[in-house]
Amino acid sequence: MNNLPLVIENLTFQYRRRSEPAIEKINFSLQPGQVMLIAGSSGCGKTTLMRCINGLIPHSYQGEMSGDIRLFGESVVGMGLSTISQTVGTLLQDPERQILGSYVLNEVAFGLESLGISREEITPRVERALARLGIQHLRDRETFGTSGGEKQKIALAGVLAMEPRILLLDEPLASLDPASAQEALQAFRMLADEGIAVMIVEHRVEDVLSIHPDIFMYLDDGKMTYLGGTEGLMDVVDYRRIKLPARVVLERARQDPAPVFIPAIRPEVKTETLVQFEGVHFRYNEDGPEVLKNLNFNINAGDVIAILGHNGSGKTTMVKHTLGLLKPTEGRVLLEGLETRKMTVAQAAHTVGYVFQSPSQMLFAPTVREELSFGPKNLEFTEDIITQNVEWAIDTVNLKSEMEMPPLALSFGQQKRISIAAILAMRSRILMMDEPTAGQDYWNYQAFMDAILQMPGFDAVLFITHDVDLAVIYANRILLVYNGEIAADGKPQEVLKDEKLLRSCRVLPTSLLKLNMEYLPQTGRFYRAETLAHLQS
Amino acid sequence: MLVTWRYRLRNGLMEKFDPRARWIFSLAFLFAVTLFWDARFLAFFFIIAFAWYFSSRAKWKETRRGWYLIGFILFMMIVINTIITGGGAGGVVPPGGHLVWAQGGTIPLVGWQFHFGLTWERLWFAICQLLRIGAISAIFLIIPYTMDPRVYGVTFRGLGLPDRFAYSMELAFRYVPTLARDFGTTLDAQRARGYEIERVKGGIIKQIVRIAPLIVPVTMNSILTGEDVTNAMDLRCFGTRPRTWLQKLTFHWQDYALIAFSIILLGGGIITLYAFHLGNFWVPEFWLRLAGG
């Protein structure tokens, strides 16, 4: 017991400027080769717990800590960050935030260089770490030019090169396409099988369950409300808070009232064409590769489109063309009949509202209210309309209580919702969202997606996502993108039934999709598991 | 994530030199050229600088943005600071001289007097300034396009800086293209909200407030990136022990030759100026004849 990789006893931590502890009385231990999954809603204390273990608390984040953390029997109190880092490897949520080296070889070698290990020893250790994850071919590539999935593996290789015995993974799947996420999970399982104790903090619980974690911890408001096997979690965890396998939800939801979801946009109501892509090709520079290849499709009033595709397939590039942020190198894009080459982005913004992936790229105002008013003011709406739109937008994302707060002082999840509200307040005809649910907990993203799609006012909604279930539940049309081309375009039940096609595009079927396919002959369309539970009975 | 300058191997003459030797040459050149205001000497440096620049084989389209920026700075320095106000020429160009054009008068309402006089000497000084800044720019602008980002840190370490400073220099180098990328992303995000930078009008305060949607997110992102980089470095033991640098740099004969040339350039410049008193501001006869002097 004394020499277990990780033992935590009565751990409590409160950040210096906060009045409440971020985590309270946490107790658990981890054995070699075990995989532990930690879940909970945004702000529940998951990241704080990780920082306590990897030494960033108290090294980089100040506050009051009590309780004990022991690594292989030794208390971390007084242990230097470099000592901890040689035992505990940490993979941060966004690999882009972790990668330091400009080339893969240098990135993976960084920790070993810092430890002053000789060049002769560094090279084979780097080679071994790359080989372990099957990415030797990336060795001499620039880190900047690699895909999201590749970045994840490069960052992990950088951690593994230091040969840690405990691995902390902070939402490692957040920016990965389904196939890359599955590959990453297999790599984590493999590392655990080799004897490393692995701790995964993740919102995508269902995905992690596929590698059979040994222990599951559920954190709620900084407190540990469940610790045990994964079979027990199905009974204790609220299926509305954590995404559980669809069959479990189906069973559990029977006891609750049926959810009410009436989408405001209906495909059969309107047929007006809002956006036309005509033979669109695009490359970022003359010598660069073609990112979009001969795209031909329309966005019509009544469409709720989910764009699915692998990391680096050209999804974001495609959507930026709609607003004129990028112009085709060949072909044309028409917005309400006008070519985007002949209009400014500000003019296009009257029709298209586009929510960027990262909220920190756009938030600037001293209060949420001013942030939300910014777009409507630019579009020269009247004061009355601005007030009305801002109130509606903030209600939709459920953040009315933060109206007078500085947006940059809010948590990442709240900032993301503010960035969505800022675009909602512009009341554009078409709403486009790039990864709207990334970094959001299940309950919150379901709530705002429900609110957005039930709210009248939009003629079409389009969202880019790696979450297949989001497409299953909300979309009435799927665009499947592969390597800059449209691999499939149609109703969800037509596109998503072709498992072979999905896999070839690095999209994997989920339990909800499989369940819906079973019920499709009866239902004729896709539903969320809670709805299926009541349709069936 | 920090990005790097768009580097690619061009097999130019410049790339045959060790990056440390290149830095020594660049710095020696900088100190040497700043000793002189004589256009004949400056022309010599100008030719060396552009011969060096063209030995890189970099194309105009790769470096043009940098040149646009330098062009803007030169315009501000030469046209405004030297020709219009004469501030830049202070201490170098002797007072008086041959007038090209003079104008004086009183500003209505406030009643302030002003005298403006442009001399042929100041115009010649502007040419000298053009040669000097042009030469310095050519030497330094080309560095990020022709230096492998993998050797930034080890180069500064090899020049004698401690590990921490050497790596900080690498990060600082990469910060510039990262900032440009972040600025572009934020500009796009705000344009998507109907913001038009072209429409920013009004007084200074109003203009500053109007560009806040660009400045605040870019600044905040820089702070966050700084925090991320620090955490990522801490988590991989940076600064706890003397660092091994994976890339190894070795001097060859051509590097010694370049360093010797750098020493001669700087040493020769110092001797020329201080022992022989050559190289101070000088105006050619033909130029003064143009002035009718």
Interface residues (C-beta under 8 A of the other chain):
Chain A: N54 G55 L56 H59 S60 G80 L81 S82 S85 Q86 T90 L92 E96 R97 Q98 I99 L100 S102 Y103 L105 N106 A109 F110 G111 L112 E113 S114 L115 G116 I117 S118 R119 I122 T123 E142 T143 F144 G158 V159 M162 K320 L323 L325 T344 V345 A346 A349 H350 V352 G353 Y354 F356 S358 S360 Q361 M362 L363 F364 F374 G375 N378 L379 L408 A422 I423 M426
Chain B: M1 L2 V3 T4 P149 R150 R174 D182 T185 T186 D188 A189 Q190 R191 A192 R193 G194 Y195 E196 A212 P213 I215 V216 P217 M220 N221 L224 D228 V229 T230 N231 A232 M233 D234 L235 R236 C237 F238 G239 T240 R241 P242 R243 T244 W245 L246 Q247 K248
